[in-house]
Amino acid sequence: MKKIRELNSFTRTNIACYGIVILAFVVLYPLQSAGLISHSISGQLVPICTYVVMAISLNLTVGFLGELSLGHAGFMSVGAFTGVITAISLAAAVPSPAIRLVIAIIVGGLFAGVAGLIIGIPVLRLKGDYLAIVTLAFGEIIKNIINCLYVGIDESGLHFSMKSDAALGLSDMGRVIMKGPQGAVGITKTATFLSGILLILFALFIVLNLVNSKTGRAVTAIRDNRIAAESVGIGITRYKLTAFIISAMLAGMAGALYAQNLSAVAATKFDFNTSILILVFVVLGGMGNIFGSIIAASLLYMLPELLRGLADYRMLIYAVILIFVMIATNGTRSKLIIAKIKSLFRFKKSPGEGAANI
């Protein structure tokens, strides 16, 4: 214990983050393999891994960069559907499910990173509420585009349409992958608890090393004082864009893993509520606290399932617990984030309105 106390904060944080993930795998994996945990809880393990990665990636944008993003589920959806299309397209060429899963996760992350680049270039020049509103709009735009997208595959390759699956022009041997509002269907489940743990470890490796690098110190300097950072020669746009793209890529990889754990997935799953849920994990876990994000995402995602026996009262109890946790973690930056969210939905009175009420 004495040697651990002598380590610097970076090393202690790394040990805590990696340690809690490895410990969870060592305890749960044998229990899952032996069938000693319920089917409902076993089915939640991959989604928990997904949301842990989402919380870690969003913490990079919100906690370390200091920018409020309300469209993180949009990057998750990009990764999810590009990963599904990739996995189904490679079903004949790549017989190994594990290899298809890895390729799908990589492709999903790359496409989400490209989306982050396209959105980040104009968006990151904005500040505060304006940035939050634009990222929120991005998430809704992506959802509506996917709702109108039809994708199929046959021996001649992929076919795309924005009208209907009949307009794809598939051959008799063809297969429809995405059916507009119905989303992606006929997915072969390849995601496992092991793959989820490995993705968490990968996300931790990327984020923890980034945060404690020269780039990470520049990012936190921008968060603390943008003007001071710019005055000493730090490229604001460059470093903000780097953090934003990495965050988007990790979200896309998490989305690909999430989709490969389902037999069908629709765009409605990645709506505004999902973005807010991920933001709740980050805020309650602690802004800029990766270890806290892991714990908050795991516990809060499982809490409704653990309270399922209480029927109609479980969501009420869940809300009360969130309130008490919020009071207990009454941090300054958490207050700022909540204040920003409130300001997005608050209508300001015009000068004449106040006078009319007197």
DOMIKE-524592 format. One record per residue (C-alpha): residue in one letter; y, z, x; residue number from 0. Coordinates in Angstrom, 2 decimals. Layout:
<sites>
SITE  residuo        Y        Z        X  num
SITE        A        Y        Z        X  NUM
...
</sites>
This chain:
<sites>
SITE  residuo        Y        Z        X  num
SITE        M     0.00     0.00     0.00    0
SITE        K     2.35     0.78     2.88    1
SITE        K     1.81    -2.68     4.37    2
SITE        I     2.53    -4.30     1.00    3
SITE        R     5.83    -2.39     0.71    4
SITE        E     6.81    -3.68     4.17    5
SITE        L     6.48    -7.30     3.02    6
SITE        N     9.60    -9.17     1.93    7
SITE        S    10.28    -9.81    -1.75    8
SITE        F     9.20   -13.48    -1.53    9
SITE        T     5.74   -12.55    -0.24   10
SITE        R     5.33    -9.74    -2.76   11
SITE        T     6.27   -12.09    -5.60   12
SITE        N     3.76   -14.68    -4.39   13
SITE        I     0.99   -12.08    -4.15   14
SITE        A     1.75   -10.76    -7.64   15
SITE        C     1.88   -14.21    -9.27   16
SITE        Y    -1.18   -15.68    -7.61   17
SITE        G    -3.04   -12.39    -7.91   18
SITE        I    -2.60   -11.98   -11.68   19
SITE        V    -3.75   -15.58   -12.32   20
SITE        I    -6.81   -15.31   -10.07   21
SITE        L    -7.69   -11.90   -11.53   22
SITE        A    -7.51   -13.30   -15.07   23
SITE        F    -9.86   -16.12   -14.09   24
SITE        V   -12.32   -13.81   -12.32   25
SITE        V   -12.49   -11.54   -15.38   26
SITE        L   -12.42   -14.09   -18.22   27
SITE        Y   -14.43   -17.01   -16.85   28
SITE        P   -17.75   -15.12   -16.55   29
SITE        L   -17.20   -13.61   -20.00   30
SITE        Q   -16.51   -17.06   -21.47   31
SITE        S   -19.56   -18.57   -19.74   32
SITE        A   -21.80   -15.76   -21.03   33
SITE        G   -20.39   -16.06   -24.57   34
SITE        L   -19.15   -12.45   -24.56   35
SITE        I   -15.73   -13.26   -25.97   36
SITE        S   -15.11   -14.57   -29.49   37
SITE        H   -14.89   -18.29   -30.16   38
SITE        S   -11.29   -17.98   -31.40   39
SITE        I   -10.09   -16.25   -28.23   40
SITE        S   -12.10   -18.61   -26.02   41
SITE        G   -10.39   -21.53   -27.75   42
SITE        Q    -6.98   -20.05   -26.90   43
SITE        L    -7.53   -19.96   -23.13   44
SITE        V    -6.49   -23.55   -22.40   45
SITE        P    -3.38   -23.38   -24.68   46
SITE        I    -2.39   -20.14   -22.95   47
SITE        C    -2.65   -21.86   -19.56   48
SITE        T    -0.55   -24.70   -20.96   49
SITE        Y     2.22   -22.43   -22.19   50
SITE        V     2.20   -20.43   -18.95   51
SITE        V     2.91   -23.66   -17.06   52
SITE        M     5.59   -24.56   -19.62   53
SITE        A     7.25   -21.15   -19.18   54
SITE        I     7.16   -21.47   -15.38   55
SITE        S     8.66   -24.97   -15.51   56
SITE        L    11.40   -24.02   -17.99   57
SITE        N    12.26   -20.95   -15.92   58
SITE        L    13.13   -23.33   -13.10   59
SITE        T    15.78   -24.96   -15.31   60
SITE        V    17.00   -21.96   -17.29   61
SITE        G    16.41   -19.07   -14.91   62
SITE        F    17.11   -20.54   -11.47   63
SITE        L    19.35   -23.50   -12.29   64
SITE        G    21.17   -21.64   -15.06   65
SITE        E    21.22   -24.54   -17.54   66
SITE        L    20.09   -24.09   -21.14   67
SITE        S    17.55   -26.76   -22.14   68
SITE        L    16.38   -26.91   -25.76   69
SITE        G    14.30   -30.08   -25.47   70
SITE        H    11.57   -28.99   -23.09   71
SITE        A     8.89   -29.81   -25.68   72
SITE        G    10.05   -33.43   -25.45   73
SITE        F     8.80   -33.67   -21.85   74
SITE        M     5.59   -31.97   -22.96   75
SITE        S     5.07   -34.64   -25.62   76
SITE        V     5.70   -37.46   -23.14   77
SITE        G     3.00   -36.05   -20.85   78
SITE        A     0.64   -35.39   -23.75   79
SITE        F     0.62   -38.89   -25.22   80
SITE        T     0.75   -40.81   -21.93   81
SITE        G    -2.11   -38.62   -20.73   82
SITE        V    -4.15   -39.40   -23.86   83
SITE        I    -3.54   -43.15   -23.54   84
SITE        T    -4.51   -43.01   -19.86   85
SITE        A    -7.69   -41.00   -20.45   86
SITE        I    -8.91   -43.23   -23.29   87
SITE        S    -8.06   -46.40   -21.36   88
SITE        L   -10.11   -45.22   -18.37   89
SITE        A   -13.11   -44.05   -20.42   90
SITE        A   -15.24   -47.06   -19.43   91
SITE        A   -14.00   -47.44   -15.84   92
SITE        V   -14.09   -43.72   -14.93   93
SITE        P   -17.20   -42.04   -16.39   94
SITE        S   -16.41   -38.60   -14.92   95
SITE        P   -14.45   -36.45   -17.45   96
SITE        A   -12.99   -34.27   -14.67   97
SITE        I   -11.58   -37.25   -12.78   98
SITE        R   -10.15   -38.72   -16.01   99
SITE        L    -8.50   -35.39   -16.74  100
SITE        V    -6.90   -35.23   -13.29  101
SITE        I    -5.63   -38.81   -13.58  102
SITE        A    -4.29   -38.13   -17.08  103
SITE        I    -2.42   -35.02   -15.88  104
SITE        I    -0.92   -36.90   -12.93  105
SITE        V     0.16   -39.86   -15.07  106
SITE        G     1.56   -37.54   -17.74  107
SITE        G     3.58   -35.70   -15.10  108
SITE        L     4.93   -38.93   -13.60  109
SITE        F     6.06   -40.33   -16.97  110
SITE        A     7.67   -37.02   -17.89  111
SITE        G     9.42   -37.02   -14.50  112
SITE        V    10.79   -40.51   -15.19  113
SITE        A    12.01   -39.29   -18.59  114
SITE        G    13.63   -36.32   -16.83  115
SITE        L    15.39   -38.68   -14.43  116
SITE        I    16.66   -40.93   -17.23  117
SITE        I    17.90   -37.99   -19.29  118
SITE        G    19.08   -35.89   -16.34  119
SITE        I    21.48   -38.41   -14.80  120
SITE        P    23.95   -38.38   -17.73  121
SITE        V    23.05   -34.99   -19.21  122
SITE        L    23.42   -32.78   -16.13  123
SITE        R    27.08   -33.72   -15.84  124
SITE        L    27.62   -31.68   -19.00  125
SITE        K    27.88   -27.92   -19.14  126
SITE        G    26.91   -25.07   -21.44  127
SITE        D    26.56   -25.83   -25.13  128
SITE        Y    27.01   -29.57   -24.67  129
SITE        L    24.01   -29.81   -22.36  130
SITE        A    21.91   -27.73   -24.76  131
SITE        I    22.81   -29.98   -27.71  132
SITE        V    21.98   -33.18   -25.79  133
SITE        T    18.60   -31.86   -24.60  134
SITE        L    17.88   -30.79   -28.17  135
SITE        A    18.69   -34.31   -29.34  136
SITE        F    16.43   -35.75   -26.65  137
SITE        G    13.47   -33.74   -27.91  138
SITE        E    14.02   -34.95   -31.47  139
SITE        I    14.48   -38.58   -30.37  140
SITE        I    11.20   -38.53   -28.44  141
SITE        K     9.39   -37.02   -31.43  142
SITE        N    10.70   -39.71   -33.79  143
SITE        I     9.88   -42.53   -31.38  144
SITE        I     6.29   -41.31   -31.08  145
SITE        N     6.09   -41.04   -34.89  146
SITE        C     6.78   -44.78   -35.06  147
SITE        L     4.51   -45.83   -32.18  148
SITE        Y     1.13   -47.52   -32.63  149
SITE        V    -1.08   -48.08   -29.59  150
SITE        G    -4.47   -49.74   -29.35  151
SITE        I    -6.80   -51.05   -26.67  152
SITE        D    -9.36   -53.83   -26.47  153
SITE        E   -10.89   -56.03   -23.75  154
SITE        S    -7.51   -57.70   -23.14  155
SITE        G    -5.69   -54.41   -22.48  156
SITE        L    -3.22   -52.14   -24.28  157
SITE        H    -1.34   -53.24   -27.41  158
SITE        F     1.86   -51.64   -28.70  159
SITE        S     3.65   -51.90   -32.04  160
SITE        M     6.35   -50.08   -33.98  161
SITE        K     5.18   -51.37   -37.39  162
SITE        S     1.54   -50.50   -38.13  163
SITE        D    -1.89   -50.45   -36.57  164
SITE        A    -2.64   -53.79   -38.28  165
SITE        A     0.20   -55.36   -36.27  166
SITE        L    -1.54   -54.49   -32.99  167
SITE        G    -3.76   -57.57   -33.22  168
SITE        L    -6.85   -55.88   -31.82  169
SITE        S   -10.19   -57.64   -31.52  170
SITE        D   -13.32   -56.43   -33.31  171
SITE        M   -14.16   -54.33   -30.25  172
SITE        G   -10.69   -52.82   -30.13  173
SITE        R    -9.76   -49.20   -30.75  174
SITE        V    -6.59   -47.62   -32.09  175
SITE        I    -5.36   -44.75   -29.89  176
SITE        M    -2.12   -43.76   -31.63  177
SITE        K    -1.45   -44.14   -35.36  178
SITE        G     2.25   -43.41   -35.75  179
SITE        P     2.83   -40.17   -37.70  180
SITE        Q    -0.87   -39.29   -37.39  181
SITE        G    -0.48   -39.19   -33.62  182
SITE        A    -3.29   -39.72   -31.14  183
SITE        V    -6.77   -39.60   -32.62  184
SITE        G   -10.33   -39.68   -31.31  185
SITE        I    -9.55   -37.72   -28.13  186
SITE        T   -12.52   -36.63   -26.04  187
SITE        K   -12.01   -33.00   -25.04  188
SITE        T   -12.05   -32.73   -21.25  189
SITE        A    -9.71   -29.77   -20.60  190
SITE        T   -11.35   -26.54   -19.45  191
SITE        F   -10.21   -23.04   -18.62  192
SITE        L   -10.80   -23.79   -14.93  193
SITE        S    -8.55   -26.86   -15.06  194
SITE        G    -5.87   -24.75   -16.78  195
SITE        I    -6.01   -22.09   -14.07  196
SITE        L    -5.80   -24.74   -11.35  197
SITE        L    -2.74   -26.26   -13.03  198
SITE        I    -1.07   -22.83   -13.19  199
SITE        L    -1.74   -22.29    -9.47  200
SITE        F    -0.31   -25.75    -8.72  201
SITE        A     2.81   -25.01   -10.77  202
SITE        L     3.23   -21.67    -9.00  203
SITE        F     2.86   -23.35    -5.60  204
SITE        I     5.54   -25.92    -6.44  205
SITE        V     8.06   -23.58    -8.07  206
SITE        L     7.72   -20.58    -5.74  207
SITE        N     8.01   -22.72    -2.61  208
SITE        L    10.91   -24.67    -4.10  209
SITE        V    12.82   -21.53    -5.11  210
SITE        N    12.49   -20.05    -1.64  211
SITE        S    13.39   -23.24     0.21  212
SITE        K    16.74   -24.69     1.20  213
SITE        T    16.78   -26.66    -2.05  214
SITE        G    16.02   -23.54    -4.09  215
SITE        R    18.80   -21.57    -2.43  216
SITE        A    21.19   -24.40    -3.20  217
SITE        V    20.05   -24.42    -6.84  218
SITE        T    20.60   -20.67    -7.25  219
SITE        A    23.98   -20.98    -5.52  220
SITE        I    24.99   -23.57    -8.13  221
SITE        R    23.83   -21.20   -10.86  222
SITE        D    25.81   -18.25    -9.49  223
SITE        N    29.04   -20.09    -8.76  224
SITE        R    29.30   -23.84    -9.15  225
SITE        I    32.79   -24.12    -7.64  226
SITE        A    31.91   -22.04    -4.57  227
SITE        A    28.71   -24.04    -4.04  228
SITE        E    30.59   -27.33    -4.26  229
SITE        S    33.25   -26.06    -1.87  230
SITE        V    30.70   -25.55     0.93  231
SITE        G    29.29   -29.06     0.58  232
SITE        I    26.34   -28.57    -1.79  233
SITE        G    25.66   -31.73    -3.80  234
SITE        I    25.75   -30.38    -7.35  235
SITE        T    24.30   -33.41    -9.13  236
SITE        R    21.59   -33.98    -6.54  237
SITE        Y    20.17   -30.46    -6.59  238
SITE        K    20.48   -30.06   -10.34  239
SITE        L    18.68   -33.35   -10.87  240
SITE        T    15.92   -32.37    -8.43  241
SITE        A    15.21   -29.11   -10.25  242
SITE        F    15.39   -30.81   -13.66  243
SITE        I    12.93   -33.57   -12.71  244
SITE        I    10.42   -31.13   -11.20  245
SITE        S    10.66   -29.00   -14.34  246
SITE        A    10.08   -32.08   -16.52  247
SITE        M     7.09   -33.20   -14.42  248
SITE        L     5.38   -29.82   -14.72  249
SITE        A     6.01   -29.84   -18.47  250
SITE        G     4.46   -33.31   -18.71  251
SITE        M     1.39   -32.16   -16.78  252
SITE        A     1.04   -29.17   -19.10  253
SITE        G     1.34   -31.50   -22.11  254
SITE        A    -1.44   -33.75   -20.78  255
SITE        L    -3.72   -30.73   -20.34  256
SITE        Y    -2.86   -29.49   -23.83  257
SITE        A    -3.64   -32.83   -25.49  258
SITE        Q    -6.98   -33.15   -23.68  259
SITE        N    -8.06   -29.89   -25.32  260
SITE        L    -7.73   -31.33   -28.84  261
SITE        S    -9.50   -34.04   -30.82  262
SITE        A    -6.20   -35.20   -32.35  263
SITE        V    -2.56   -34.40   -31.66  264
SITE        A     0.61   -35.37   -33.55  265
SITE        A     4.24   -35.53   -32.44  266
SITE        T     5.20   -32.81   -34.94  267
SITE        K     3.53   -30.27   -32.63  268
SITE        F     6.27   -30.83   -30.04  269
SITE        D     9.30   -30.11   -32.18  270
SITE        F    12.35   -27.88   -31.80  271
SITE        N    10.33   -24.77   -32.68  272
SITE        T     8.03   -25.35   -29.72  273
SITE        S    11.02   -25.60   -27.36  274
SITE        I    12.41   -22.33   -28.76  275
SITE        L     9.01   -20.65   -28.40  276
SITE        I     8.88   -21.57   -24.72  277
SITE        L    12.46   -20.37   -24.28  278
SITE        V    11.46   -17.03   -25.86  279
SITE        F     8.70   -16.67   -23.26  280
SITE        V    11.22   -17.26   -20.47  281
SITE        V    13.90   -14.93   -21.85  282
SITE        L    11.54   -12.07   -22.62  283
SITE        G     9.71   -12.47   -19.32  284
SITE        G    12.98   -12.33   -17.41  285
SITE        M    15.38   -15.04   -16.31  286
SITE        G    14.29   -16.18   -12.87  287
SITE        N    11.21   -13.94   -12.99  288
SITE        I     8.09   -16.10   -12.59  289
SITE        F     5.70   -13.14   -12.83  290
SITE        G     7.37   -12.06   -16.07  291
SITE        S     7.05   -15.59   -17.50  292
SITE        I     3.29   -15.53   -16.88  293
SITE        I     2.86   -12.17   -18.60  294
SITE        A     5.19   -12.98   -21.53  295
SITE        A     3.63   -16.38   -22.25  296
SITE        S     0.09   -14.96   -22.15  297
SITE        L     0.71   -11.89   -24.29  298
SITE        L     3.11   -13.38   -26.83  299
SITE        Y     0.94   -16.45   -27.41  300
SITE        M    -2.13   -14.29   -28.00  301
SITE        L    -0.34   -11.67   -30.10  302
SITE        P    -0.46   -13.54   -33.47  303
SITE        E    -4.18   -14.17   -32.94  304
SITE        L    -4.84   -10.52   -32.10  305
SITE        L    -2.94    -9.48   -35.23  306
SITE        R    -4.77   -11.95   -37.48  307
SITE        G    -6.77    -9.13   -39.10  308
SITE        L    -3.53    -7.77   -40.57  309
SITE        A    -3.21   -10.89   -42.75  310
SITE        D     0.30   -11.25   -44.23  311
SITE        Y     1.85    -8.57   -42.03  312
SITE        R     0.95   -10.05   -38.65  313
SITE        M     4.06   -12.23   -38.28  314
SITE        L     6.27    -9.36   -39.42  315
SITE        I     4.73    -7.12   -36.75  316
SITE        Y     5.10    -9.95   -34.23  317
SITE        A     8.82   -10.24   -35.02  318
SITE        V     9.35    -6.47   -34.74  319
SITE        I     7.60    -6.43   -31.36  320
SITE        L     9.84    -9.26   -30.16  321
SITE        I    12.92    -7.29   -31.20  322
SITE        F    11.80    -4.16   -29.35  323
SITE        V    10.91    -6.17   -26.25  324
SITE        M    14.31    -7.85   -26.40  325
SITE        I    16.02    -4.45   -26.56  326
SITE        A    13.91    -3.17   -23.66  327
SITE        T    14.74    -6.21   -21.53  328
SITE        N    18.43    -6.10   -22.35  329
SITE        G    19.59    -8.20   -19.36  330
SITE        T    22.98    -9.84   -18.91  331
SITE        R    21.62   -13.35   -18.44  332
SITE        S    19.35   -12.97   -21.47  333
SITE        K    22.42   -12.07   -23.51  334
SITE        L    24.20   -15.18   -22.28  335
SITE        I    21.31   -17.45   -23.27  336
SITE        I    21.08   -15.91   -26.75  337
SITE        A    24.84   -16.19   -27.16  338
SITE        K    24.67   -19.89   -26.26  339
SITE        I    21.93   -20.52   -28.80  340
SITE        K    23.92   -18.72   -31.50  341
SITE        S    27.05   -20.70   -30.68  342
SITE        L    25.20   -23.97   -31.27  343
SITE        F    24.66   -23.09   -34.92  344
SITE        R    27.93   -21.28   -35.61  345
SITE        F    30.67   -23.07   -37.52  346
SITE        K    34.16   -22.21   -36.33  347
SITE        K    36.89   -21.62   -38.90  348
SITE        S    39.86   -23.89   -38.83  349
SITE        P    43.31   -22.28   -38.38  350
SITE        G    44.25   -23.03   -41.99  351
SITE        E    41.06   -21.53   -43.38  352
SITE        G    41.87   -18.07   -42.10  353
SITE        A    45.41   -18.22   -43.53  354
SITE        A    44.10   -19.34   -46.89  355
SITE        N    41.87   -16.27   -47.13  356
SITE        I    44.76   -13.81   -46.61  357
</sites>
